[in-house]
Every structure is written in C-alpha cells, then in structure tokens.
Amino acid sequence: MNLSKLYTQVLARGRGAALGAALVASVALSAPQPAQALTIVLNFVNATTTDRFGVTSGPESFASWGFTGGGIDYIRNAVLASVRADYLNYPNASQDPLSPLPAGKELNINFTFSNGVTGPGNGDPDFFYMNIGDASPNVGFLGQACLGCVRGPSGTSSVPAGTIFGSTLTDTISGLLSLAGNDTQRLNLLAGTSAHEIGHALGLEHPPGQAPNPGQSLWSIMATGASPSLMPNAERVKDRAFSYGEFQTLINNIGLRDVAPIPEPSTYLLLALGLVALAWRTQAARRQP
Ligand SMILES: [Zn+2]
C-alpha cells in the first residue's frame, strides 16, 4: 500500500490533517539512516576467492550441516542477523549497569551479506569483506582476520575499501557440528566464528581466559580454544557476547551513533488501516443528503 498516496488523498479531501501530520512525522522518524557508516559484508563466496592473507575458499552449500529450519537463504539471513545482533543489540547501560554503551546509542557500523564481491548493496563506500566459505583442503583453523586493519585505535582503516580482510572457514567449523543439537547451536558455531574474526579486524585480541560479559558463556566472543583463552569447544554452541571491556574497545575504534527509531511493520499497517477508515468515513459523510 502506498502510504504517501493515501496521505495525499486524505489531505486533498481537506480532512484528517492531524492524522496526516502524524503519519508524516512517523515516516520521517523511520527514514533509513544516511549511507555513511562502516559496512562489513559477509561474503558467502560464489566462486574460489582469496583473502588478503592468501587463504582461499569456495562456495559452501551447508547441505550436510543438518539445518532443519530452511535452506541456504535461511542460513545466510540467520548468520547476518546473529552477527548484527552481537554488534548492534548489545545491552546499554540502562539495561545492564556494567555495559559501557550509553542508552540511545549504538556502534556506527552496518552489516550486509553478499554472494560474491558485489559490494555492500547499501550505498556505503566504506565497506570490507569477510569471506565465508569452504577452504578445502582444510587449513587447520576456523577462521582468520587482520588485527585492526578495518578499524584500529586511531579509528581509521589501514587497508583500502573493498579489502577481503579475513575468512570464516566452514570446512573446519563443520568438524564441531557434533557439539550442536539444534539450528540455534549450529548457527552459533558459524556466526560466532564470523563475529570473532570481524572483531579482530576491528582491533580486538584474544582475552586471557574468561571475561565478564552479558552472553550465555563465561567466555566472550573473542575467546579462543588455544592459549591464552583456553575456552572449551563446547562453549562455541552458546550465544556468546563481547565482554564489557571488548565492547569498550569497539566503541573507541568504531564510534557511536544515535539509535534510530524504526517502527515495526505492524505500525505501518495500523497507520494505513486508520487512513483507509478515515478516507472511507469522509467519503461516506459526503454521500449524506
Ligand atoms: Zn581469533
């Protein structure tokens, strides 16, 4: 339904100005944020693709992973939603007193996914790729990324836009699938690795063991199975979070923006139904003798 057309119709009838003004205000509030943020593109590689450290991976179908909720589109969208939530749904200080994130603020970063090096799709010129693919033959690690090359302590990038700064390697991650009993846990194995590698590119290192955090595990997203973190692999199926200290570093390196109020789709539907009812009543009133 075209809301602006409805709005015009209502105003043309000379009625419903207050409701129309409310609708305009709502649409203005929900306008997309300017395309000016850093964007990380989760590149589900569509062909053999090599990252800046020379690790090559090819397309992964996830056919053997045991996901029951849907096919590859479901998996890609779920990974994107999970990684985005790790960075953009972090509890703020009014929700969690230990959080370094002020209420009303979020990291100035966006996430999209692609199927090939096709750009971010959202107009942001400042974008970087994280490859997600099957290394075959196996290279022996879950993923890799540069340290601070996308955002370092100075808040700047040391590599050009469009750089493939790392890889999430599905053939190694699939070796942990026996630890996962459902789609959520399978997703945590995969998206947790991507969020971890992206964290490296944003300046985060491995923590020395457990670290206070708001997630499901005593270990943070940046923990690793090797020294110094010594995280058991069973923790990887949990929905881990950045530690409060790690998130402070992300704030320092990326910066913050205001959280944009985004009405739910149901809000649009209610507004539209209200306008339709108003237009109908106006029409009916004119038919009165
Ligand atoms: Zn790491």
Residues whose N, C-alpha, C, O or C-beta is under 5 A from the ligand:
A	BS01	ZN	T224
